[in-house]
C-alpha cells in the first residue's frame, strides 16, 4: 500500500511517541479514577494467577449476568458437527484461544477522543 511522504513522516512521528507495552501496563495499573467517569475495575489486573483468573471470570459473569461454562472450560464445546451448521464452513474441529478482558477503553488519538 502506498502513501505520501508527508503522511509517512506524520506516522513515524506518531509512532515515535508510543511507549513499550510493559511500561504502558504499569501506568494503567497505577492510575486511579478521578471520579468523573463511571468505571469498574477488572479484578486481578496484571496478575496471571489461578485466583485472579477465577476472579475475572466471576466478574464477567456478574457484569454480563450470564454463566460462561464453555469459556471457563467447565463445560466442553458441542462435538456434534450439526450444531455448527450455518456458522462455519468445512468444520473440522475446535481450537482453544486465550481470551482476556480489557477496559474501560479510553481513546485519545489524533482522530478521536
N, C-alpha and C positions, 0 to 999 in steps of 0.2 A: 504494500500500500504506500503510495507516495504522499508526501506532504511538503508544504512550502518550507523554505529555510527559516522564515520568521516563526512559523508555528513550531518547528523543531526546536528553535532556540528557547521559546517560551516553555515548551515541555521539559527541556533539560533543566532550565532554571527552577521549574516547579518541583521536579524530582530531586534536585539537589537538597531541598529542604526537608525531605522525608527522613525520619529517624529509623534506626533499626527496630524490628518488631519487639524485641525484648525490652528495649528502653520505653517504647510506647505502652507496652503492657504494664510495666512498672508504674508509669504515670497514671494509667487508668485505675490501677488498684489503689493508688494513693489519693485519688480525687475524692472529694466529699461533695455531696449535693448541697447547693446553696439554698434550697428550699423553694426556688422559683418554678421548678418543674416537678411534675409527678413522676417519680422514678421508683422502680422496685429493683433492689439489688439481687443479682443472681447469687445464690449461696455457693460458698467454696470457690470463689473466683481465684484463678491461677493455682488451683490445687488439683492434683491428679490422683488423690487417694480414693479408695472404695467408698469411704464415708462421704466425701464430697460428691462423688458420682451419685450416690443414693439421695443426698440432699437436693441436688439439682433435678433429678428425676421427680422426686416428690413435689418440688417447687413447680415444675412444669405441669404435673398432673393437677395441682391445686389451682394454678392460674388458668389453665385451659378447661378445668372441670371435666377432664377425660382421663380414663385409665389407658395406659400405654404398654400393654403386656408384650407386644411384639417388639417395640422399640427397646424396651428394657431387657429383652432376652428371656422373660419369664414364660413366654408362650412361643412355640415355634411358628414359623411362617407357613401358610397353607401350602400343601405339597401337591394338590390336585391342579394340573395344568388348566383345566376348565375355569378355575377361579380367576385366572388372569386374562381370559378371553376378552378382547376389546381394549385391553390396556397395554399389551406388549406383543410385538410380532416375533415369531420364531422362538418362543420361550424355551430356554434350556435349563434354567435353574436360578438360584438366588446368590447374591453377593452381599456380605455384611459391610456396610460403610460406616466409619466413625461419624457420629453426629454430635454437634455441640450447640450450646445456647450462646447467643450474643445479644447485647443490648443493655440499656437503651442505645439506639444508634443516633448520634448527633452528627449532622452533616454541616461542615463549614468549609466550603470549597470555593473555587473560582466562579462556578456557575450556580451554586445552590447554598442556601443557609437554613 
